[in-house]
Amino acid sequence: MNRQQEFWELKQQLQQLPPELDGTAQRARQRARHRRLGRGFGISLGSLAGVCAAFILAVNTMPTFALACGRVPILRELAAAVALSPSLSAAVEHDFVQYVGQTQTIGGVTVTVEYIIADQQQIVVFYRTVGPGNYRASCDLLDGNGTPLHGYSVISGDSSGDLKQFEIHCKDLDLPETLVLELSLRRITETGNSVALDGVGSFSIHLDPEKTAKAVVVPVEQWVDLDGQQLLVDRLELTPTRTLLYLDGDPANTAWLQSLDFWFTASDGTVYDQQDGMVSASGDAEHPGFYTFYFQSLYFVDHPERLTLHIAEAVWLDKSEPTVTIDLNNGVWTGSLPEGVVDIEVQQVVYGGESAAELTVSTTVDRNLHRAG
């Protein structure tokens, strides 16, 4: 029996609910509702036809799955890796995980790509390393013929667990039948810096079309007035790994949208309120606003039109405010820093064989903000 067959046979054991956990999901839903009681709404959009779909409660609100995985060695680490993500928990529970189990050596470090969860918006890669120290992985993508792919970005997160992960955002990428990951590693030093290891590992993955879901588009197309600015709630795209909320602003607005506090409620009062993933929003190169927001997956429900979008608060950037120009190539900036920001440092790094700029924004509070692009 190979590991892939063993994986799916063991997963069938997770379908039975232990008697001692009976009622756990209902209690979790009640706690979620209670957290929202008394919270003030900045604005509620009411029942927008076709607003979104809700996600199946999984590891976070149904410990059954996590506990069952804990009894099966092959699945234990995967359950732990997705435990804090309702989106990935639901994707695993609905069999959207694909087993890879391929091993390569990079710079003397053994790397195994164990699983992926892939859809038309995102690929989440789960891997482990065997070697001294902590490492961060990135990759370049090729098709089955070795042709480089474009229209994606890689977000590598640090993880102290044995099973690590990184995200590939493939919003403008058409997934091929065979995907080749040219994976590279960076060793994280004690000072928090990273050092690239020599070499890459090549992992060829056949994408199962039944487990590589296309996005479900839910049109909304409604304008709302928010803080004197006109905001278009355009549509949602739902995949097993996340929900994308697409917004737009009226050109006559006096401010750019910077952030949004929002959530969804179902007709029975269930609240969905998690920004799930390493990236919470993205913008457009033509202006400094953010109008695409990434949310927990609302893919696994039957009636998306029965939910309501609530907006509690928006943060705006006045279009007349002075700007700061950052030269990523030379590591310098010009302009007046906003209040609370004391310095911006640009460091050139290499991810997946390509140069990138890593920004460190020093603030007056006791923390730094890191961005890479």
C-alpha positions as CSV (number, residue, x, y, z in Angstrom):
1,M,0.0,0.0,0.0
2,N,1.5,3.4,-1.0
3,R,1.2,6.5,1.3
4,Q,-1.4,8.2,-0.9
5,Q,-3.8,5.2,-0.6
6,E,-3.0,4.9,3.1
7,F,-3.8,8.7,3.5
8,W,-7.3,8.4,2.1
9,E,-8.1,5.2,3.9
10,L,-7.1,6.7,7.2
11,K,-9.1,9.8,6.4
12,Q,-12.3,7.8,6.2
13,Q,-11.8,7.1,9.9
14,L,-12.4,10.8,10.7
15,Q,-16.1,10.8,9.6
16,Q,-17.5,9.5,12.9
17,L,-18.2,12.0,15.7
18,P,-16.9,10.8,19.1
19,P,-19.9,10.7,21.6
20,E,-18.1,12.9,24.1
21,L,-18.0,15.8,21.6
22,D,-21.7,15.7,20.8
23,G,-23.0,19.2,20.7
24,T,-19.6,20.9,20.4
25,A,-20.4,22.5,17.1
26,Q,-23.7,24.0,18.4
27,R,-21.9,25.4,21.4
28,A,-19.2,27.0,19.2
29,R,-21.8,28.7,17.1
30,Q,-23.5,30.1,20.1
31,R,-20.2,31.5,21.4
32,A,-19.6,33.1,18.0
33,R,-22.9,34.9,18.2
34,H,-22.4,36.1,21.7
35,R,-19.1,37.7,20.8
36,R,-21.0,40.0,18.4
37,L,-23.8,41.0,20.8
38,G,-23.7,44.6,21.5
39,R,-21.2,45.5,18.8
40,G,-22.0,48.7,17.0
41,F,-22.4,48.7,13.2
42,G,-20.8,51.4,11.1
43,I,-23.2,50.3,8.3
44,S,-25.2,47.2,7.4
45,L,-25.9,46.5,3.8
46,G,-28.9,44.4,4.6
47,S,-29.8,41.4,2.6
48,L,-27.8,41.8,-0.6
49,A,-28.9,39.2,-3.1
50,G,-26.1,36.9,-3.9
51,V,-23.7,38.5,-1.4
52,C,-21.7,35.4,-0.4
53,A,-21.6,31.8,0.8
54,A,-20.7,30.5,4.3
55,F,-18.1,28.0,5.2
56,I,-18.5,24.6,6.9
57,L,-17.3,24.7,10.5
58,A,-14.2,22.6,10.8
59,V,-11.2,22.3,13.1
60,N,-11.7,25.7,14.8
61,T,-15.4,25.3,15.8
62,M,-15.6,21.5,15.5
63,P,-12.7,20.0,17.4
64,T,-13.9,16.5,16.3
65,F,-11.8,16.7,13.1
66,A,-8.7,17.9,14.9
67,L,-9.0,15.3,17.7
68,A,-9.6,12.5,15.2
69,C,-6.6,13.6,13.2
70,G,-4.5,13.6,16.4
71,R,-5.1,9.8,16.6
72,V,-3.7,9.2,13.1
73,P,0.0,9.9,12.8
74,I,0.0,10.8,9.1
75,L,-2.8,13.4,9.5
76,R,-1.8,14.8,12.9
77,E,0.5,17.5,11.6
78,L,-1.8,18.5,8.8
79,A,-4.6,19.0,11.3
80,A,-2.3,21.1,13.5
81,A,-1.1,23.2,10.5
82,V,-4.7,24.1,9.5
83,A,-6.2,24.3,13.0
84,L,-6.1,28.2,13.1
85,S,-7.5,28.6,9.6
86,P,-11.3,27.9,9.2
87,S,-10.8,28.0,5.4
88,L,-8.1,25.4,5.2
89,S,-9.8,23.3,7.8
90,A,-13.0,23.2,5.7
91,A,-11.0,22.5,2.5
92,V,-9.3,19.5,4.2
93,E,-12.6,18.2,5.6
94,H,-14.2,18.4,2.1
95,D,-11.3,16.4,0.6
96,F,-9.7,19.3,-1.4
97,V,-6.2,18.4,0.0
98,Q,-3.9,16.6,-2.5
99,Y,-1.1,14.4,-1.2
100,V,2.4,15.0,-2.8
101,G,5.0,13.2,-0.7
102,Q,8.1,14.2,-2.8
103,T,11.6,14.8,-1.3
104,Q,14.6,16.8,-2.6
105,T,17.8,18.0,-1.1
106,I,18.6,21.8,-1.2
107,G,21.9,23.1,0.1
108,G,22.3,20.0,2.4
109,V,18.8,20.3,3.8
110,T,16.2,17.6,3.1
111,V,12.9,19.1,2.0
112,T,9.6,17.2,1.6
113,V,6.5,18.7,0.0
114,E,3.8,16.7,1.7
115,Y,0.4,18.2,0.6
116,I,-1.1,21.0,-1.4
117,I,-4.5,22.7,-1.4
118,A,-5.1,24.3,-4.7
119,D,-7.8,26.3,-6.3
120,Q,-8.0,29.0,-9.0
121,Q,-7.1,31.7,-6.5
122,Q,-4.5,30.2,-4.3
123,I,-2.2,27.3,-3.7
124,V,-1.2,26.4,-0.2
125,V,2.0,24.2,0.0
126,F,2.7,22.2,3.1
127,Y,6.3,21.1,3.5
128,R,8.9,20.0,6.1
129,T,12.6,20.4,6.4
130,V,15.2,18.2,8.0
131,G,18.4,20.0,8.9
132,P,19.8,22.3,11.6
133,G,18.0,25.6,12.0
134,N,14.8,27.2,10.7
135,Y,14.0,27.8,7.1
136,R,11.6,29.7,4.9
137,A,10.7,28.4,1.5
138,S,9.7,30.1,-1.8
139,C,9.3,28.9,-5.3
140,D,9.1,29.6,-9.0
141,L,6.3,28.0,-11.0
142,L,6.7,26.1,-14.4
143,D,4.2,24.1,-16.4
144,G,4.8,20.4,-17.3
145,N,6.9,21.4,-20.3
146,G,9.3,23.5,-18.2
147,T,7.9,26.9,-19.3
148,P,7.9,29.5,-16.6
149,L,4.5,30.7,-15.5
150,H,3.5,34.3,-14.7
151,G,0.8,36.1,-12.8
152,Y,1.4,34.8,-9.3
153,S,3.1,35.9,-6.1
154,V,4.5,33.8,-3.2
155,I,4.0,34.7,0.4
156,S,6.3,32.8,2.7
157,G,5.5,32.7,6.4
158,D,7.7,31.7,9.3
159,S,6.6,28.6,11.2
160,S,8.0,26.8,14.2
161,G,6.0,23.7,13.5
162,D,7.4,20.6,11.8
163,L,4.9,21.0,9.0
164,K,5.4,24.5,7.5
165,Q,3.5,26.2,4.7
166,F,3.6,29.0,2.2
167,E,0.9,30.5,-0.1
168,I,1.0,31.1,-3.8
169,H,-1.5,33.7,-4.9
170,C,-2.5,32.9,-8.5
171,K,-5.2,35.4,-9.2
172,D,-3.9,36.0,-12.8
173,L,-2.6,32.5,-13.4
174,D,-4.4,29.7,-15.3
175,L,-3.4,26.5,-13.5
176,P,-1.9,23.9,-15.8
177,E,-2.6,20.2,-15.6
178,T,1.0,19.6,-14.3
179,L,2.6,22.2,-12.0
180,V,6.3,22.2,-11.3
181,L,7.6,23.9,-8.2
182,E,11.2,25.1,-8.3
183,L,11.6,25.4,-4.6
184,S,14.3,27.4,-2.9
185,L,15.2,27.8,0.8
186,R,16.4,30.6,3.0
187,R,17.9,29.9,6.5
188,I,16.6,32.2,9.2
189,T,19.4,33.4,11.4
190,E,19.3,34.1,15.2
191,T,19.1,37.8,14.4
192,G,16.0,37.3,12.2
193,N,17.8,37.8,8.9
194,S,17.7,35.2,6.1
195,V,20.5,33.6,4.1
196,A,19.8,31.8,0.7
197,L,20.9,28.2,0.4
198,D,22.5,27.0,-2.9
199,G,20.4,25.1,-5.3
200,V,16.7,24.4,-5.9
201,G,14.5,21.4,-5.6
202,S,12.1,20.5,-8.4
203,F,8.7,19.1,-7.5
204,S,6.4,18.0,-10.3
205,I,2.7,17.9,-9.2
206,H,-0.3,16.6,-11.2
207,L,-3.2,18.8,-10.2
208,D,-6.4,16.7,-9.7
209,P,-9.1,18.7,-11.5
210,E,-11.7,17.3,-9.1
211,K,-9.8,18.9,-6.2
212,T,-8.7,22.1,-8.0
213,A,-11.9,24.1,-7.7
214,K,-12.8,27.1,-9.9
215,A,-14.0,30.2,-8.3
216,V,-17.7,30.7,-7.8
217,V,-18.6,34.3,-8.7
218,V,-21.5,36.0,-6.8
219,P,-22.5,39.3,-8.3
220,V,-23.6,42.1,-5.9
221,E,-23.2,45.4,-7.8
222,Q,-24.6,47.8,-5.2
223,W,-23.3,51.2,-4.2
224,V,-23.3,52.4,-0.6
225,D,-22.4,55.7,1.0
226,L,-19.7,55.2,3.7
227,D,-18.3,58.2,5.6
228,G,-19.3,60.5,2.7
229,Q,-17.5,58.3,0.2
230,Q,-19.3,56.2,-2.5
231,L,-18.2,52.6,-2.4
232,L,-19.3,49.9,-4.9
233,V,-19.7,46.4,-3.5
234,D,-19.1,44.7,-6.8
235,R,-18.9,40.9,-6.3
236,L,-17.4,38.0,-4.4
237,E,-15.4,35.1,-5.6
238,L,-15.6,32.0,-3.5
239,T,-13.0,29.2,-3.5
240,P,-12.3,26.4,-0.9
241,T,-9.3,28.4,0.5
242,R,-10.7,31.9,0.7
243,T,-13.3,34.5,-0.3
244,L,-12.4,37.6,-2.3
245,L,-14.6,40.7,-1.8
246,Y,-14.2,43.1,-4.7
247,L,-14.9,46.8,-4.1
248,D,-14.5,50.0,-6.1
249,G,-14.6,53.7,-5.4
250,D,-16.3,56.6,-7.2
251,P,-13.6,58.6,-9.0
252,A,-15.2,61.7,-7.4
253,N,-14.4,60.4,-3.9
254,T,-12.0,62.6,-1.9
255,A,-10.2,59.7,-0.2
256,W,-8.8,56.2,-1.0
257,L,-10.0,53.2,0.9
258,Q,-7.2,51.8,3.2
259,S,-8.9,49.1,5.3
260,L,-12.3,47.8,6.1
261,D,-13.8,46.1,9.2
262,F,-16.6,43.8,7.9
263,W,-18.2,40.5,8.5
264,F,-21.1,38.3,7.3
265,T,-24.2,36.9,9.0
266,A,-26.4,34.1,8.0
267,S,-30.2,34.1,8.3
268,D,-29.9,32.0,11.5
269,G,-27.6,34.5,13.1
270,T,-24.3,32.7,12.5
271,V,-21.4,35.1,12.2
272,Y,-18.5,34.8,9.9
273,D,-15.8,37.3,10.8
274,Q,-12.3,36.1,10.2
275,Q,-9.7,37.6,7.9
276,D,-8.1,34.2,7.1
277,G,-4.7,34.1,5.5
278,M,-1.3,35.9,5.3
279,V,-2.7,38.6,3.0
280,S,-5.8,40.6,4.1
281,A,-6.1,43.1,1.2
282,S,-4.5,44.2,-2.1
283,G,-4.5,47.3,-4.2
284,D,-3.9,48.6,-7.6
285,A,-0.6,50.0,-8.9
286,E,-2.5,53.0,-10.3
287,H,-3.6,54.4,-6.9
288,P,-2.8,53.8,-3.2
289,G,-6.2,52.4,-2.3
290,F,-7.1,48.9,-1.3
291,Y,-10.3,47.5,-2.9
292,T,-9.8,43.7,-2.9
293,F,-10.2,42.1,0.5
294,Y,-9.4,38.5,1.4
295,F,-11.7,36.7,3.8
296,Q,-12.3,33.3,5.3
297,S,-13.7,30.8,2.8
298,L,-17.5,31.0,2.3
299,Y,-17.5,28.2,-0.3
300,F,-19.4,25.4,1.3
301,V,-23.0,26.4,1.7
302,D,-26.1,26.0,-0.4
303,H,-27.7,29.4,-0.4
304,P,-25.2,32.3,-0.6
305,E,-28.0,34.8,-1.3
306,R,-29.3,34.5,2.2
307,L,-26.3,36.2,3.9
308,T,-25.8,39.8,4.9
309,L,-22.7,41.9,4.6
310,H,-22.0,44.2,7.5
311,I,-19.4,47.0,7.5
312,A,-18.4,48.4,10.9
313,E,-15.6,50.7,10.1
314,A,-13.5,52.0,7.2
315,V,-10.1,53.8,7.2
316,W,-9.6,56.3,4.4
317,L,-6.5,58.1,3.0
318,D,-7.2,61.7,2.0
319,K,-6.2,62.1,-1.7
320,S,-4.7,65.5,-0.8
321,E,-2.3,64.0,1.7
322,P,1.4,64.2,0.8
323,T,3.0,60.9,-0.3
324,V,6.3,59.1,0.3
325,T,8.2,57.8,-2.7
326,I,10.3,54.7,-2.1
327,D,13.1,53.7,-4.5
328,L,13.2,49.9,-4.2
329,N,16.3,49.5,-6.3
330,N,18.5,52.0,-4.4
331,G,16.8,51.6,-1.0
332,V,16.0,55.2,-0.4
333,W,12.8,57.2,0.2
334,T,11.8,60.8,-0.3
335,G,8.9,62.8,1.2
336,S,7.5,63.3,4.7
337,L,6.8,60.3,6.8
338,P,3.4,60.1,8.4
339,E,2.9,60.6,12.1
340,G,4.1,57.6,14.1
341,V,6.6,56.4,11.4
342,V,10.2,57.2,12.1
343,D,12.1,55.3,9.4
344,I,11.7,53.1,6.3
345,E,14.5,50.6,5.5
346,V,14.7,48.7,2.2
347,Q,16.7,45.5,1.9
348,Q,17.2,43.5,-1.3
349,V,16.6,39.8,-0.9
350,V,16.3,36.8,-3.2
351,Y,13.2,34.6,-3.3
352,G,12.9,31.7,-5.7
353,G,16.0,32.9,-7.6
354,E,14.5,36.4,-8.1
355,S,15.4,39.7,-6.4
356,A,12.8,41.3,-4.3
357,A,12.6,44.3,-1.9
358,E,11.8,43.8,1.7
359,L,10.6,46.9,3.6
360,T,10.9,47.4,7.3
361,V,8.8,50.3,8.6
362,S,9.9,51.5,12.0
363,T,7.2,53.1,14.2
364,T,6.9,54.8,17.5
365,V,5.1,51.8,19.0
366,D,7.0,48.8,20.2
367,R,7.0,46.9,16.9
368,N,8.1,47.0,13.3
369,L,6.0,46.4,10.2
370,H,7.5,44.2,7.5
371,R,6.4,44.1,3.9
372,A,8.0,42.4,1.0
373,G,7.3,43.0,-2.7
